[in-house]
Amino acid sequence: MLFVDNPEEFRRILPGFLPRTLRPAESGPRDAFFGSECPTLLTADHPENETGDFWTSFHLFRRASVSQYDALRQLIATRKDLPGHVLYLALSGTDFHGQQGRAWVAETGNLHITVGLRCDLAAADCGLALTMLPAVAVVDALSTLDQRPSGLGIKWVNDILVDGRKIGGVLTSARSQDGRIRSAVLGIGLNVMVSPTVPSTPFTPGITCLKDSIPLPPNGLTMVLRLVLSALEKRFEELVEDGPGPLLRAYRAVSLVLGRDVEIRPEGHSSDPPRRGRVLAIGPDLALTLTDDPAPVTTGRLILLPK
């Protein structure tokens, strides 16, 4: 089942679907995602089911008036469960954010997706694996392009870089009960066609988009969307079948901080001094081991120092 607020945009992103108007009883939690000014929702069916059997529902928004990540988390907190695996795609939107509430500029032409996954995973084993999953899946997806972007990898904990500049970021949250993760929400922001204007900081010295790094066809957003969805599905099924080991190995393999000199500053207004050193290892809990520092680094904002 596919829900859209703009059938023309929907057919452009995923051609071949024929929309029909929703009956009121089918509209579901539209106000949680569209706000009070949303247009009538539409649904579309396709005989070949291009979104595959993995997704229970797919929702496309031309412009989201709220953070879909926050709205889905709130919806799960209220309803306690998901009907299956659900996916929300916004072509643009407001109030989007990354870690610690830092603003994310959602430009038309870029990828902004929120995924709700129905789970039954051991929280002690798989909680941190879900943190790694969306970042690894994005790198997987971009690595399958005809031309792999140079310098592609993950900057601890969840930034995706190309040639030292940020191209994307991810968020993860999970709901557990009795030691089992029952649902997870993954948020992915990926600059595909547009490089947003964002002030540089020591943590993010530059912003880029995929189109600035490699040639992309006019339907570049559609192509990247399909690749990311496929990679998400494969990595989640791998986690269910094989546990967190493969994800941890993949995360380490594409890490941009292993072997690098870094500075890690505390979050917020902490008076703790920054920590410096070369990253020797990334633990199963994603803690960093630095040279000449006996205590692992588990939190903070990382700066890559010059080589």
VEXDREN-2710 file (C-alpha; in Angstrom, 1 decimal):
% VEXDREN-2710
k/r/px/py/pz
1/MET/0.0/0.0/0.0
2/LEU/1.4/3.4/-1.0
3/PHE/0.2/6.7/0.3
4/VAL/1.0/10.0/-1.4
5/ASP/0.0/13.7/-1.0
6/ASN/1.0/14.6/-4.6
7/PRO/0.4/11.9/-7.3
8/GLU/2.3/13.7/-10.0
9/GLU/5.5/13.8/-7.8
10/PHE/4.9/10.2/-6.9
11/ARG/4.8/9.0/-10.5
12/ARG/8.0/10.9/-11.2
13/ILE/9.8/9.3/-8.3
14/LEU/8.4/5.8/-8.7
15/PRO/6.6/5.6/-12.1
16/GLY/4.0/3.1/-12.9
17/PHE/1.6/3.5/-10.0
18/LEU/-2.0/4.6/-10.5
19/PRO/-3.4/6.5/-7.5
20/ARG/-7.0/6.3/-6.1
21/THR/-8.6/8.6/-3.5
22/LEU/-8.6/7.3/0.0
23/ARG/-11.8/6.8/1.9
24/PRO/-11.8/8.6/5.3
25/ALA/-11.5/5.3/7.2
26/GLU/-8.3/4.6/5.3
27/SER/-6.6/7.8/5.9
28/GLY/-4.8/6.7/9.1
29/PRO/-2.6/9.0/11.1
30/ARG/-2.3/11.6/8.4
31/ASP/-2.4/14.7/10.7
32/ALA/0.6/13.3/12.6
33/PHE/2.7/13.7/9.5
34/PHE/1.0/16.3/7.2
35/GLY/-0.4/18.6/9.8
36/SER/-3.9/20.2/9.7
37/GLU/-3.3/21.7/6.2
38/CYS/-2.5/18.4/4.4
39/PRO/-4.3/17.7/1.1
40/THR/-6.3/14.5/0.7
41/LEU/-4.1/11.4/0.9
42/LEU/-4.0/9.1/-2.0
43/THR/-3.1/5.4/-2.3
44/ALA/-1.7/3.5/-5.2
45/ASP/-1.4/-0.1/-6.1
46/HIS/0.9/-1.7/-8.6
47/PRO/0.6/-5.3/-10.0
48/GLU/4.3/-5.8/-9.8
49/ASN/4.6/-4.2/-6.4
50/GLU/7.8/-2.3/-7.1
51/THR/8.4/-1.7/-3.4
52/GLY/8.7/-5.4/-2.8
53/ASP/7.2/-7.6/0.0
54/PHE/9.4/-6.1/2.7
55/TRP/7.5/-2.8/3.1
56/THR/4.0/-2.8/4.5
57/SER/3.3/0.7/3.5
58/PHE/5.2/3.5/1.7
59/HIS/4.3/7.2/2.2
60/LEU/5.5/10.0/-0.1
61/PHE/5.2/13.6/1.0
62/ARG/5.9/16.5/-1.3
63/ARG/6.7/18.7/1.7
64/ALA/6.5/17.4/5.3
65/SER/5.4/20.0/7.8
66/VAL/6.9/18.2/10.8
67/SER/9.9/15.9/11.4
68/GLN/8.7/12.5/10.2
69/TYR/11.3/10.9/12.5
70/ASP/9.7/12.6/15.5
71/ALA/6.2/12.0/14.4
72/LEU/6.8/8.3/13.8
73/ARG/8.4/7.9/17.2
74/GLN/5.5/9.6/18.8
75/LEU/3.1/7.4/16.9
76/ILE/4.8/4.3/18.1
77/ALA/4.9/5.6/21.7
78/THR/1.1/6.1/21.5
79/ARG/0.2/2.9/19.6
80/LYS/3.0/0.7/21.0
81/ASP/3.4/-1.3/17.8
82/LEU/3.9/-1.1/14.1
83/PRO/1.7/-2.9/11.5
84/GLY/4.9/-4.0/9.7
85/HIS/7.8/-2.2/8.0
86/VAL/6.8/1.4/7.0
87/LEU/8.7/4.0/5.1
88/TYR/8.2/7.7/4.8
89/LEU/9.8/9.8/2.1
90/ALA/9.8/13.6/2.1
91/LEU/10.9/15.5/-1.0
92/SER/11.4/18.5/1.3
93/GLY/10.3/19.6/4.7
94/THR/10.7/21.7/7.9
95/ASP/11.8/21.0/11.4
96/PHE/14.1/18.2/10.3
97/HIS/17.1/17.5/12.5
98/GLY/20.1/15.3/13.2
99/GLN/21.7/14.3/16.5
100/GLN/21.1/16.4/19.6
101/GLY/18.4/18.3/17.7
102/ARG/20.9/20.0/15.3
103/ALA/19.0/21.4/12.3
104/TRP/19.0/19.5/9.0
105/VAL/18.3/21.5/5.8
106/ALA/15.8/19.4/3.7
107/GLU/16.2/20.6/0.2
108/THR/14.1/19.4/-2.8
109/GLY/16.3/17.0/-4.8
110/ASN/17.7/15.3/-1.8
111/LEU/16.7/12.1/0.0
112/HIS/14.9/12.4/3.4
113/ILE/13.5/9.1/4.6
114/THR/12.2/7.7/7.9
115/VAL/11.9/4.0/8.3
116/GLY/9.8/2.2/11.0
117/LEU/10.9/-1.5/11.4
118/ARG/8.9/-4.0/13.3
119/CYS/11.4/-6.1/15.2
120/ASP/11.9/-8.9/17.6
121/LEU/15.6/-8.6/18.5
122/ALA/17.6/-9.0/21.6
123/ALA/18.2/-5.5/23.0
124/ALA/21.5/-6.3/24.6
125/ASP/23.0/-7.7/21.3
126/CYS/21.3/-5.6/18.6
127/GLY/20.6/-2.2/20.1
128/LEU/23.9/-0.6/18.9
129/ALA/23.8/-2.6/15.6
130/LEU/20.6/-0.7/14.7
131/THR/22.6/2.5/15.3
132/MET/25.1/1.3/12.7
133/LEU/22.6/-0.1/10.2
134/PRO/21.4/3.0/8.3
135/ALA/24.9/4.5/7.9
136/VAL/26.3/1.2/6.6
137/ALA/23.3/0.8/4.3
138/VAL/23.8/4.2/2.8
139/VAL/27.5/3.5/2.1
140/ASP/26.5/0.1/0.7
141/ALA/24.1/1.8/-1.7
142/LEU/26.5/4.5/-2.9
143/SER/29.2/1.8/-3.3
144/THR/27.1/0.1/-5.9
145/LEU/26.9/3.1/-8.2
146/ASP/28.8/2.9/-11.5
147/GLN/31.3/5.4/-10.1
148/ARG/31.8/5.1/-6.4
149/PRO/32.3/8.5/-4.7
150/SER/35.9/9.0/-3.6
151/GLY/36.6/9.2/0.1
152/LEU/33.2/7.6/0.9
153/GLY/32.8/6.4/4.5
154/ILE/31.4/6.9/8.0
155/LYS/32.7/9.5/10.4
156/TRP/32.0/8.4/14.0
157/VAL/29.3/8.1/15.0
158/ASN/26.8/8.6/12.2
159/ASP/28.0/11.1/9.6
160/ILE/28.6/10.0/6.0
161/LEU/31.4/11.8/4.2
162/VAL/32.7/12.1/0.7
163/ASP/36.2/13.5/0.3
164/GLY/36.1/15.0/3.8
165/ARG/32.8/16.7/3.3
166/LYS/29.4/15.7/4.8
167/ILE/26.9/14.2/2.4
168/GLY/24.6/12.6/4.8
169/GLY/23.7/11.6/8.4
170/VAL/21.5/9.1/10.2
171/LEU/19.4/8.8/13.4
172/THR/18.2/5.7/15.2
173/SER/15.9/5.0/18.1
174/ALA/14.3/1.8/19.4
175/ARG/11.5/0.7/21.6
176/SER/12.2/-2.4/23.8
177/GLN/10.1/-4.5/26.1
178/ASP/11.3/-7.3/28.4
179/GLY/14.8/-7.1/26.8
180/ARG/13.5/-7.4/23.3
181/ILE/13.5/-4.6/20.7
182/ARG/10.0/-4.4/19.3
183/SER/10.4/-1.5/16.9
184/ALA/13.1/0.7/15.5
185/VAL/12.9/4.1/13.8
186/LEU/15.7/5.0/11.4
187/GLY/16.1/8.5/9.9
188/ILE/18.3/9.1/6.8
189/GLY/19.2/12.5/5.3
190/LEU/21.3/12.2/2.1
191/ASN/22.3/15.1/-0.2
192/VAL/21.8/13.8/-3.7
193/MET/21.2/16.6/-6.1
194/VAL/21.7/19.8/-4.0
195/SER/24.4/20.9/-1.5
196/PRO/22.6/22.9/1.2
197/THR/24.1/26.1/2.4
198/VAL/25.3/25.3/5.9
199/PRO/27.9/27.2/7.9
200/SER/31.2/25.3/8.3
201/THR/32.2/24.1/11.8
202/PRO/35.2/22.2/13.0
203/PHE/33.0/19.1/13.1
204/THR/31.5/19.7/9.6
205/PRO/34.1/21.6/7.6
206/GLY/32.2/21.2/4.3
207/ILE/28.9/20.1/2.8
208/THR/28.6/18.3/-0.5
209/CYS/26.0/16.3/-2.6
210/LEU/26.3/13.3/-4.7
211/LYS/25.8/15.2/-8.0
212/ASP/28.9/17.3/-7.2
213/SER/31.0/14.2/-6.7
214/ILE/30.0/11.9/-9.6
215/PRO/27.8/12.2/-12.7
216/LEU/24.2/11.5/-12.1
217/PRO/21.3/11.0/-14.5
218/PRO/18.2/13.3/-14.3
219/ASN/16.5/10.6/-12.3
220/GLY/19.4/10.4/-9.8
221/LEU/17.1/10.7/-6.8
222/THR/14.9/7.8/-7.9
223/MET/18.0/5.7/-8.5
224/VAL/19.6/6.4/-5.2
225/LEU/16.2/5.9/-3.4
226/ARG/15.9/2.4/-4.8
227/LEU/19.5/1.5/-3.9
228/VAL/19.1/2.8/-0.3
229/LEU/15.9/0.9/0.2
230/SER/17.4/-2.3/-1.1
231/ALA/20.5/-1.9/1.1
232/LEU/18.3/-1.2/4.2
233/GLU/16.3/-4.4/3.6
234/LYS/19.4/-6.5/3.1
235/ARG/21.2/-5.2/6.2
236/PHE/18.1/-5.6/8.4
237/GLU/17.5/-9.1/7.2
238/GLU/21.2/-9.8/7.8
239/LEU/20.9/-8.5/11.4
240/VAL/17.9/-10.7/12.0
241/GLU/19.5/-13.8/10.6
242/ASP/23.2/-13.4/11.6
243/GLY/23.2/-11.0/14.5
244/PRO/25.3/-7.8/14.9
245/GLY/28.7/-9.2/13.9
246/PRO/28.5/-8.5/10.1
247/LEU/27.2/-5.0/10.7
248/LEU/30.1/-4.2/13.1
249/ARG/32.6/-5.5/10.6
250/ALA/31.1/-3.5/7.8
251/TYR/31.0/-0.4/10.0
252/ARG/34.7/-0.7/10.8
253/ALA/35.6/-1.4/7.2
254/VAL/34.2/1.9/6.0
255/SER/35.2/3.9/9.1
256/LEU/37.0/7.2/8.3
257/VAL/38.4/7.5/11.8
258/LEU/40.4/4.3/12.3
259/GLY/44.1/5.2/12.2
260/ARG/43.3/8.9/12.1
261/ASP/44.3/11.6/14.6
262/VAL/41.2/13.0/16.1
263/GLU/39.9/15.5/18.7
264/ILE/36.7/14.7/20.5
265/ARG/34.9/17.5/22.3
266/PRO/32.1/16.9/24.8
267/GLU/28.5/17.5/23.8
268/GLY/26.7/20.5/25.1
269/HIS/28.2/22.9/27.7
270/SER/30.4/20.4/29.5
271/SER/33.6/21.8/31.0
272/ASP/35.4/18.6/30.3
273/PRO/38.6/19.1/28.2
274/PRO/38.7/17.6/24.7
275/ARG/40.4/14.3/24.1
276/ARG/43.0/13.8/21.4
277/GLY/44.8/10.9/19.9
278/ARG/45.0/8.4/17.1
279/VAL/42.0/6.0/16.9
280/LEU/43.3/2.5/17.4
281/ALA/40.1/0.6/17.5
282/ILE/36.3/0.7/17.5
283/GLY/34.7/-1.5/20.0
284/PRO/31.4/-3.5/19.7
285/ASP/29.7/-0.7/21.6
286/LEU/31.2/1.8/19.1
287/ALA/33.6/3.2/21.8
288/LEU/36.9/4.5/20.4
289/THR/40.3/3.5/21.8
290/LEU/42.8/6.3/21.5
291/THR/46.6/6.2/21.8
292/ASP/47.9/7.0/25.3
293/ASP/44.3/7.2/26.7
294/PRO/43.2/4.2/28.8
295/ALA/39.6/5.2/28.9
296/PRO/37.4/4.5/25.9
297/VAL/35.5/7.3/24.2
298/THR/31.8/6.7/24.2
299/THR/30.3/10.2/23.6
300/GLY/31.3/13.5/22.1
301/ARG/31.7/15.2/18.8
302/LEU/34.6/14.2/16.7
303/ILE/36.9/16.4/14.6
304/LEU/39.2/14.8/12.0
305/LEU/42.7/16.4/12.4
306/PRO/44.9/17.0/9.4
307/LYS/46.8/13.9/8.2
END
